[in-house]
Amino acid sequence: MGKKELSTMKWIKILGITLIVMGIASFVGGNYIRSQVDQGKKKVRKAQSGVNAVNSASSSDPALYFFSKAATGPIQSQINEGKKDIVYFQALAKNLDIAGWVMVIVGLTGTIWAFTRGRRG
């Protein structure tokens, strides 16, 4: 085995280990995002139930219902934005998991291949 091939194997090992570390970091990031999303879901549910309670309590009086809708409208808009953010970050966490798996598998494959190939010579 020539010196050039040994150097290539060394770089493949380094790249493989780097991909494994990046894959693990991707899993950690995805789990963190999921925990934040769970907290956000609880806040959105609580806010939505409050808005629903105000609107249903005032539904018997048309004038009161009009004012409660006007008062809760901006809150409902924020809740809707929060729901959109939840969907976005759930997808991001899922993509981080997929990327993590790909990086770990490619990194392990490359590293194992480089170690076994380097010992044959």
SVG drawing of the C-alpha trace seen along z (x, -y; Angstrom):
<svg xmlns="http://www.w3.org/2000/svg" viewBox="-78 -45 82 53">
<polyline fill="none" stroke="black" stroke-width="0.4" points="0.0,0.0 1.5,-3.3 1.8,-6.4 -0.9,-8.2 -3.5,-5.4 -2.7,-5.5 -3.3,-9.2 -6.7,-8.7 -7.7,-6.1 -6.8,-8.5 -9.0,-11.2 -11.9,-8.7 -11.6,-7.7 -11.6,-11.4 -14.6,-12.1 -16.5,-9.1 -16.0,-10.0 -17.0,-13.6 -20.2,-12.4 -21.0,-10.2 -20.5,-13.1 -22.6,-15.4 -25.3,-12.7 -25.4,-12.4 -25.6,-16.2 -28.5,-16.2 -30.4,-13.7 -29.7,-15.9 -30.9,-19.0 -34.1,-17.2 -34.9,-16.0 -34.4,-19.5 -36.7,-20.9 -39.3,-18.3 -39.2,-19.1 -39.7,-22.8 -42.6,-22.0 -44.3,-20.0 -44.1,-23.0 -45.4,-25.2 -48.3,-22.8 -49.3,-23.0 -49.3,-26.8 -51.3,-26.9 -53.9,-24.5 -54.2,-26.6 -54.6,-29.8 -57.1,-28.2 -59.2,-26.9 -59.2,-30.4 -60.3,-32.0 -63.0,-29.4 -64.3,-29.8 -64.6,-33.6 -66.3,-33.3 -68.8,-30.6 -69.6,-32.5 -70.5,-35.6 -72.3,-33.8 -75.8,-34.3 -75.6,-38.1 -74.8,-39.3 -73.3,-42.6 -71.1,-41.0 -70.1,-38.3 -69.0,-41.0 -66.8,-42.6 -65.4,-39.3 -64.5,-38.4 -62.8,-41.8 -60.9,-41.3 -59.9,-37.7 -59.1,-38.2 -55.5,-39.2 -55.0,-36.4 -56.5,-33.9 -54.1,-35.2 -51.2,-34.5 -52.5,-31.1 -52.8,-30.4 -49.2,-31.5 -48.1,-29.3 -49.9,-26.3 -48.0,-27.1 -44.7,-27.3 -45.4,-23.9 -46.0,-22.2 -42.8,-23.8 -40.6,-22.8 -42.1,-19.2 -41.1,-18.8 -37.6,-20.3 -37.1,-17.8 -38.1,-14.9 -35.7,-16.1 -32.9,-16.4 -33.6,-12.7 -33.5,-11.6 -30.3,-13.5 -28.8,-12.1 -29.5,-8.6 -28.0,-9.2 -24.9,-10.8 -24.4,-8.0 -24.9,-5.2 -22.6,-6.8 -20.0,-7.7 -20.0,-4.2 -19.8,-2.6 -16.9,-4.8 -15.1,-4.4 -15.4,-0.6 -14.5,-0.4 -11.4,-2.6 -10.3,-0.6 -10.7,2.8 -9.2,1.7 -6.2,0.1 -5.4,3.4 -5.4,5.5 -2.3,4.1"/>
</svg>
